[in-house]
């Protein structure tokens, strides 16, 4: 049963596919990768794991 306290009209904002926006985001990502604007997985994982420590690492920079 749906929760009456939730405005279900908001779901349409997220459930309607936007193929043009998805394609544009994919092309930007591919261009970034081709230009070397990436962060390797090991660096990202170290950064994420640091969030729960007393000294979280700064966000990694693309290299």
Buried (B, 14 or more C-beta within 10 A) or exposed (E): EEEEEEEEEEEEEEEEEEEEEEEEEEEEEEEEEEEEEBEEEEBEEEBEEEEEEEEEEEEEEEE
